[in-house]
Amino acid sequence: MKRIGMLTSGGDCQALNAAMRGVVKCLSYSKEDVEIYGFLDGYRGLIYSDFRMLTGADFSGILTKGGTILGTSRTPFKLIREPDEKGLDKVEAMKQNYYKLKLDCLVILGGNGTHKTANLLRQEGLNVVTLPKTIDNDLWGTDMTFGFQSAVDIATDAIDCIHTTAASHGRVFIVEVMGHKVGWLTLNAGMAGGADIILIPEIPYDIDKVVDAIETRQKRGSRFTILAVAEGAISKQDAKLSKKEYKDKLKNTPYPSVSYEIAAQIQKKTGQEVRVTVPGHTQRGGSPCPYDRVFASRLGSEAGKMILKGEYGFMVGYRNREIVKVPLEEVAGKLKMVAPDATIVKEAKMLGISFGD
């Protein structure tokens, strides 16, 4: 008998259910008896022993369902060693609940912060297998994360829809795409949606270069310009500030986000009308696209196989079109950034896309 704990942590996204289903499908077709314990609302469920036993019926019909049937929450890694308001040692509580249930393994689905805690639990002696979930595609050690392609599709659709109204009114439109630290989602959606300017955190922009790109399009007879802007985009001027200085600036800014600041600057410098569209959490929602359904199912199946073999301490990753095992210590605490000189950036520039640099 194998007893498996399962939880989803951090921001939700498409294909979490598909990935969990893949794990359970693989395990259920083995000859070994398996019990699945689902911890509710991420690490919070593991800390406070909030769980329920899951059966095959729980995983039926969820391949196409977005979100997560277990619920999720954010449990910041930087606070994981701090006692809760009642003095509870969170790490010790997670370990005790693991041992009380006599678990053989924890299957943890999540992004960067989730993997930091997963690696901590590994260091504390627990058997852990993880699956790479995030719409940002910023996890180290894997070329792709599930949820990313679905989010790209949604963000691209938003840009597609903006094209007609931008062309009709002859305006500058900014579509703000999710991504605080990393620009993979904005870069891919911007290219797919035919954005004229793409601004991402890894390439600080010069607002005058952005204005130049808009005015160049006008001189060529274009009635409109579309910018795909990551929510974490930063100007060259702000990039020179210390973290504290930048945080102070954000606290005192009159703008809801960087896109509105950029819009105000463009309008002031060009006199053109600028509109901002924020798809927001729609990028995390809805049914997973076919690619993510297949991809998450494959990763889940491989995780199930690793559990049956007793191969713990790994993230199931994807490199060079192959499923691979990536040691958790290599993943935790690292972000996969967009390199300013990456091939995809160079190719985007060859298409005439400006990055404001």
C-alpha positions as CSV (number, residue, x, y, z in Angstrom):
1,M,0.0,0.0,0.0
2,K,1.3,3.4,-1.0
3,R,-0.1,6.5,0.7
4,I,0.3,9.7,-1.3
5,G,-0.4,13.2,-0.2
6,M,-1.2,15.8,-2.8
7,L,-1.5,19.6,-2.8
8,T,-1.6,22.6,-5.1
9,S,0.1,25.8,-3.9
10,G,0.5,29.4,-5.1
11,G,-1.6,31.1,-7.8
12,D,-4.0,28.8,-9.6
13,C,-3.8,28.1,-13.4
14,Q,-5.2,25.9,-16.0
15,A,-4.3,22.2,-16.1
16,L,-3.7,21.7,-12.4
17,N,-6.5,19.2,-12.3
18,A,-5.3,17.5,-15.5
19,A,-1.8,17.0,-13.9
20,M,-3.3,15.6,-10.7
21,R,-5.5,13.3,-12.8
22,G,-2.4,12.1,-14.7
23,V,-0.7,11.1,-11.4
24,V,-3.7,9.2,-10.1
25,K,-4.4,7.6,-13.5
26,C,-0.9,6.2,-13.6
27,L,-1.0,5.0,-10.0
28,S,-4.4,3.4,-10.4
29,Y,-3.3,1.3,-13.3
30,S,-0.4,-0.1,-11.3
31,K,-0.8,-3.4,-9.4
32,E,-0.1,-1.6,-6.1
33,D,-2.9,-0.4,-3.8
34,V,-2.8,3.4,-3.4
35,E,-4.5,5.9,-1.0
36,I,-4.6,9.5,-2.0
37,Y,-4.9,12.3,0.6
38,G,-5.7,15.7,-0.8
39,F,-4.5,18.6,1.3
40,L,-6.9,21.6,0.9
41,D,-5.7,25.1,0.1
42,G,-2.0,24.4,-0.5
43,Y,0.5,24.2,2.3
44,R,-2.1,25.6,4.6
45,G,-3.9,22.2,4.5
46,L,-0.6,20.3,5.2
47,I,0.2,22.7,8.1
48,Y,-3.3,22.5,9.8
49,S,-4.1,18.9,8.8
50,D,-7.0,19.9,6.6
51,F,-7.4,17.1,4.1
52,R,-9.7,14.5,2.7
53,M,-9.2,11.1,1.2
54,L,-9.7,11.1,-2.6
55,T,-11.1,8.4,-4.8
56,G,-11.1,7.7,-8.5
57,A,-14.4,9.5,-8.7
58,D,-12.8,12.8,-7.6
59,F,-10.6,12.7,-10.7
60,S,-13.2,11.8,-13.2
61,G,-14.3,14.6,-15.6
62,I,-11.6,17.1,-14.4
63,L,-9.3,16.9,-17.5
64,T,-10.9,20.0,-19.0
65,K,-11.7,21.8,-15.7
66,G,-9.7,24.9,-14.8
67,G,-8.5,25.9,-11.3
68,T,-7.9,23.1,-8.7
69,I,-10.3,20.8,-7.0
70,L,-8.1,21.0,-3.9
71,G,-8.1,24.7,-3.6
72,T,-4.9,26.7,-3.3
73,S,-3.3,29.6,-1.3
74,R,-0.1,31.4,-1.1
75,T,2.2,30.5,1.8
76,P,5.3,32.8,1.4
77,F,8.6,30.9,1.7
78,K,10.1,33.8,3.6
79,L,7.5,33.3,6.4
80,I,7.6,29.5,6.4
81,R,10.0,29.3,9.3
82,E,8.1,31.9,11.4
83,P,5.5,30.6,13.9
84,D,1.9,31.4,13.1
85,E,-0.2,33.7,15.3
86,K,-0.7,30.9,17.8
87,G,3.0,30.0,17.9
88,L,2.7,26.9,15.7
89,D,6.0,25.8,14.1
90,K,4.7,25.4,10.4
91,V,7.6,23.2,9.2
92,E,7.3,20.9,12.2
93,A,3.5,20.8,11.8
94,M,3.9,19.7,8.1
95,K,6.3,17.0,9.0
96,Q,4.1,15.7,11.8
97,N,1.0,15.5,9.6
98,Y,3.1,13.7,7.0
99,Y,4.1,11.1,9.5
100,K,0.7,10.8,11.2
101,L,-0.8,9.8,7.9
102,K,2.1,7.5,7.2
103,L,2.6,9.0,3.8
104,D,5.1,7.6,1.4
105,C,5.3,10.7,-0.7
106,L,4.0,14.2,-1.2
107,V,3.1,15.3,-4.7
108,I,3.3,19.1,-4.8
109,L,2.1,21.2,-7.8
110,G,3.3,24.8,-7.9
111,G,5.7,27.5,-9.1
112,N,8.8,29.2,-7.8
113,G,7.8,29.8,-4.2
114,T,6.1,26.4,-3.9
115,H,9.3,24.7,-5.0
116,K,11.4,26.5,-2.4
117,T,9.2,25.0,0.3
118,A,9.1,21.6,-1.4
119,N,12.9,21.6,-1.3
120,L,12.9,22.6,2.3
121,L,10.6,19.6,3.1
122,R,13.0,17.4,1.1
123,Q,15.8,18.6,3.2
124,E,13.8,17.8,6.3
125,G,13.6,14.2,5.2
126,L,10.2,14.0,3.5
127,N,9.8,12.2,0.1
128,V,8.7,14.8,-2.4
129,V,7.9,14.8,-6.1
130,T,6.8,18.1,-7.8
131,L,5.1,19.3,-10.9
132,P,5.9,22.6,-12.6
133,K,2.9,24.9,-12.6
134,T,2.9,28.6,-13.5
135,I,1.5,30.8,-16.2
136,D,4.8,32.7,-16.1
137,N,6.9,29.8,-17.4
138,D,9.7,31.0,-15.1
139,L,10.7,27.8,-13.3
140,W,14.3,26.8,-13.6
141,G,15.1,23.4,-15.0
142,T,12.1,23.0,-17.4
143,D,11.5,24.5,-20.8
144,M,7.8,24.6,-20.3
145,T,5.3,24.8,-17.4
146,F,1.7,23.8,-17.6
147,G,-0.7,26.7,-17.5
148,F,1.6,28.8,-19.7
149,Q,0.2,28.0,-23.1
150,S,-3.4,28.5,-21.9
151,A,-2.5,31.9,-20.5
152,V,-0.7,32.8,-23.8
153,D,-3.8,31.9,-25.7
154,I,-6.0,34.1,-23.5
155,A,-3.6,37.1,-23.5
156,T,-3.2,36.7,-27.3
157,D,-7.0,36.8,-27.7
158,A,-7.2,40.0,-25.7
159,I,-4.6,41.6,-28.0
160,D,-6.5,40.3,-31.1
161,C,-9.7,41.8,-29.8
162,I,-7.9,45.2,-29.3
163,H,-6.7,45.3,-32.9
164,T,-10.1,46.1,-34.3
165,T,-11.0,48.9,-31.9
166,A,-7.5,50.3,-32.1
167,A,-7.7,50.4,-35.9
168,S,-11.2,51.9,-35.9
169,H,-10.4,54.8,-33.5
170,G,-6.7,55.3,-34.5
171,R,-5.5,55.1,-30.9
172,V,-2.6,53.8,-29.0
173,F,-3.6,50.8,-26.9
174,I,-1.8,49.1,-24.1
175,V,-2.6,45.5,-23.1
176,E,-1.2,44.7,-19.6
177,V,-0.2,41.1,-19.4
178,M,0.6,39.2,-16.2
179,G,4.3,38.8,-15.2
180,H,5.9,40.7,-12.3
181,K,9.4,39.5,-12.6
182,V,9.6,37.6,-15.9
183,G,8.3,38.4,-19.4
184,W,7.8,35.1,-21.1
185,L,4.0,35.4,-21.2
186,T,4.1,39.0,-22.5
187,L,6.7,38.2,-25.0
188,N,4.9,35.2,-26.5
189,A,1.4,36.8,-26.4
190,G,2.8,40.0,-27.8
191,M,4.4,38.3,-30.8
192,A,1.4,36.1,-31.3
193,G,-1.0,39.0,-31.2
194,G,1.0,41.2,-33.5
195,A,1.9,43.8,-30.8
196,D,4.1,46.7,-32.1
197,I,5.9,47.3,-28.8
198,I,6.6,44.7,-26.1
199,L,7.9,45.8,-22.7
200,I,9.1,43.2,-20.2
201,P,10.9,43.3,-16.8
202,E,14.2,41.9,-18.2
203,I,14.6,44.7,-20.7
204,P,14.2,48.2,-19.0
205,Y,12.6,50.6,-21.4
206,D,13.3,54.2,-22.4
207,I,9.9,56.1,-22.7
208,D,11.4,58.2,-25.5
209,K,12.3,55.1,-27.5
210,V,8.7,53.9,-27.0
211,V,7.4,57.3,-28.3
212,D,9.8,57.1,-31.2
213,A,8.4,53.7,-32.2
214,I,4.9,55.1,-32.1
215,E,5.8,58.1,-34.1
216,T,7.7,56.1,-36.7
217,R,4.5,54.0,-37.2
218,Q,2.5,57.2,-37.7
219,K,4.9,58.5,-40.3
220,R,4.5,55.2,-42.2
221,G,0.8,55.6,-42.3
222,S,-0.3,53.4,-39.4
223,R,-3.4,54.7,-37.6
224,F,-2.7,52.8,-34.3
225,T,-0.1,51.2,-32.1
226,I,-0.5,48.3,-29.7
227,L,1.8,47.7,-26.8
228,A,2.0,44.5,-24.8
229,V,3.3,45.5,-21.4
230,A,4.2,43.1,-18.6
231,E,2.9,44.2,-15.2
232,G,6.5,44.1,-14.0
233,A,7.9,46.2,-16.8
234,I,10.3,48.9,-15.6
235,S,11.9,52.0,-17.1
236,K,15.6,52.4,-17.3
237,Q,15.4,55.2,-14.8
238,D,13.5,53.1,-12.3
239,A,15.9,50.2,-12.9
240,K,18.7,52.3,-11.4
241,L,16.8,52.6,-8.1
242,S,17.5,50.4,-5.1
243,K,14.8,47.9,-4.2
244,K,13.7,50.1,-1.3
245,E,13.6,53.3,-3.4
246,Y,11.6,51.5,-6.1
247,K,9.1,50.2,-3.5
248,D,8.7,53.6,-2.1
249,K,8.0,55.0,-5.6
250,L,5.4,52.4,-6.2
251,K,3.7,53.2,-2.9
252,N,3.4,56.9,-3.8
253,T,2.6,56.6,-7.5
254,P,-0.9,57.9,-8.5
255,Y,-1.1,55.1,-11.2
256,P,-2.8,51.7,-10.6
257,S,0.0,50.0,-12.5
258,V,3.0,50.7,-14.8
259,S,0.7,50.6,-17.9
260,Y,-1.2,53.6,-16.8
261,E,2.0,55.5,-16.1
262,I,3.3,54.6,-19.6
263,A,-0.1,55.7,-21.0
264,A,0.1,59.1,-19.3
265,Q,3.6,59.6,-20.5
266,I,2.8,58.7,-24.1
267,Q,-0.3,60.9,-24.2
268,K,1.7,63.8,-22.8
269,K,4.5,63.4,-25.3
270,T,2.4,62.7,-28.4
271,G,-1.0,64.1,-27.8
272,Q,-2.5,60.8,-28.9
273,E,-5.4,59.1,-27.0
274,V,-4.1,56.1,-25.1
275,R,-6.3,53.3,-23.7
276,V,-5.3,50.6,-21.2
277,T,-6.8,47.1,-21.1
278,V,-6.0,44.7,-18.3
279,P,-7.1,41.1,-18.9
280,G,-6.0,40.3,-15.3
281,H,-7.0,37.0,-13.8
282,T,-8.8,35.9,-16.9
283,Q,-5.3,34.7,-17.9
284,R,-5.3,32.2,-15.1
285,G,-8.9,31.1,-15.6
286,G,-11.1,28.9,-17.8
287,S,-10.5,25.5,-19.3
288,P,-6.9,24.5,-20.2
289,C,-6.0,24.5,-23.9
290,P,-5.5,21.1,-25.6
291,Y,-1.7,21.5,-25.4
292,D,-1.8,22.0,-21.6
293,R,-4.2,19.1,-21.2
294,V,-1.7,16.8,-23.0
295,F,1.4,18.3,-21.4
296,A,0.0,18.2,-17.8
297,S,-1.2,14.6,-18.3
298,R,2.2,13.5,-19.5
299,L,4.0,15.2,-16.5
300,G,1.5,13.7,-14.1
301,S,1.9,10.2,-15.6
302,E,5.7,10.5,-15.2
303,A,5.3,11.6,-11.6
304,G,3.2,8.5,-10.9
305,K,5.9,6.3,-12.5
306,M,8.6,8.0,-10.3
307,I,6.5,7.4,-7.2
308,L,6.1,3.7,-8.1
309,K,9.9,3.4,-8.5
310,G,10.6,5.3,-5.3
311,E,12.4,8.1,-7.1
312,Y,11.9,11.1,-4.8
313,G,13.4,14.6,-4.5
314,F,12.8,15.6,-8.1
315,M,10.7,17.9,-10.2
316,V,9.2,16.4,-13.3
317,G,10.6,18.8,-16.0
318,Y,10.6,19.1,-19.8
319,R,13.9,19.7,-21.7
320,N,14.6,19.4,-25.4
321,R,11.1,17.9,-26.0
322,E,11.7,15.1,-23.4
323,I,10.4,14.6,-19.9
324,V,13.2,14.7,-17.4
325,K,13.9,14.4,-13.6
326,V,15.3,17.6,-12.2
327,P,16.8,17.6,-8.6
328,L,14.8,19.9,-6.4
329,E,17.9,21.6,-5.1
330,E,18.6,22.8,-8.7
331,V,15.2,24.3,-9.1
332,A,14.5,26.0,-5.8
333,G,15.1,29.7,-5.7
334,K,16.0,30.1,-9.3
335,L,14.0,32.0,-12.0
336,K,14.2,31.3,-15.7
337,M,14.4,34.8,-17.1
338,V,14.2,36.2,-20.6
339,A,17.8,37.0,-21.6
340,P,17.9,40.4,-23.4
341,D,20.0,38.8,-26.1
342,A,17.8,35.6,-26.4
343,T,17.2,34.4,-29.9
344,I,13.5,35.0,-29.6
345,V,14.1,38.6,-28.6
346,K,16.4,39.1,-31.6
347,E,13.8,37.5,-33.9
348,A,11.1,39.8,-32.5
349,K,13.3,42.8,-33.2
350,M,13.9,41.5,-36.8
351,L,10.1,41.6,-37.2
352,G,10.1,45.3,-36.3
353,I,8.9,44.9,-32.7
354,S,10.3,47.5,-30.3
355,F,11.3,46.7,-26.8
356,G,11.9,50.3,-25.9
357,D,15.6,49.8,-25.3
